[in-house]
Amino acid sequence: MIESPMYNFSVPVVLKQWIDAVARAGISFRYGENGPEGLLDIKQAYLIITSGGTPIGSGMDFASRYLEHICRFIGVHSIAIIHASGSKRSPEIIFKQAQAQINSLLADTRISA
């Protein structure tokens, strides 16, 4: 699970530093004949993204697309993005919407398991 706010349409510098420490040639990925190959063989990752006003998944959202790309790059097979955006709204609404997404993901997991 990776949790991140969206800062200026992307990820915070601390998360970027962590990504740079994790994405290591020969350790978490390698270059094969067809390009980079992830080595971590992680079944599932959950990305929880928050935003004050930038719609998650929109053309202005570079954070969730970047995190999804990095996860696939290092070998994550399935990625679920949970939108916990709208920090200008009431926390109750944000939590309720995020909980609905989590419940849906869990229901899908139970069906496919």
N, C-alpha and C positions, 0 to 999 in steps of 0.2 A: 504494500500500500504506500502510495506517495500522496501526500497532501501538500497543496501549494496555492498561495494566492497568486493572482495575476497582477504583476506590476508592469505598467507601461506596455501592455499587450503581450508580455512574456513572463518568464520565471524569474524569481529573485536570484541575486548573485550567489547567495549561499547554496541554493539548489544547483545552480550551474557549476559551482566548484565541486560539489559532490558528484555530479554527473561526470565531470572531467576526471575525477579520481577513480570512478567505477569503470568507465569506458576505456579499457586498456587492451591494446592489440596483444593477442596471444593469451590473454586472461579471460576477458569477457566477450571478445569477438576475435575473428581472424579474417584475413583476406583470402578468399578462395578463388577458383577460376571464374565464378559468376559474380564476384563482388564480395562484400562483407557478409559474414555468417556469425550469428550469435552463438555463444558457447555456454550460456548459463542454463538453458533448458528449463525455464521457469514456466509452469503451467498457466498461472493467472496473476494478473496485476490489477489493482484498483487504483485509479487516479481520482483524487478528490480535488476539484478546482474551485476556487472562489474568485469572484470578481465584483467590483463595486458597480460597474455599469456596462462593461464590454460583454456582449452576448457570447457565451461559451459555445464554440463550434462555428462562430461567424468568421468572416474573412479577416476581421481584426484580431482574432484570437490566435496568437502564435504559441501560447503556453501549452494548451492541451495537445495540439498537433505535434509540437516539439517533443513533449514527454512521451507521447504514443510512439513517435519515431524512434526515440532513444530506447524505449522498452523493446521494440521489435529488433532493433540493431544489436542488442546484447543477448537476445534469445528468449524473450517473453512471447508465449504463444497466443494468449488471449488477454485482451485489455478491455476493462470497463471504465468508462469515465462517468463520474458522479458530479453533477452540476450542483454546487452549493453557492450559487452566485446571488447577487442582489443585496450586498451588505448595507445598502441604504434602506432596505425594507425591514420589517420586524423580524427578529430572530425566530419567532415561532413559525412564521410562514416559511422561512428558509429551511429550518429543521424539518418541517412537515414535508416539504417537497423533496428534500434529500432522502428522508426516510422512505418515501414512496419509491424513489429510484432504487434504493438498497433492497427494499422488499421485492421489487420486480426482478432485480438481479438474482436474489436468493431463490425466488420461485423458478426462474429459468434454470438455475444451477441444479435444483432438485429434479426438474423434469429431465435434463440432459445427463444426469449422473447415473 
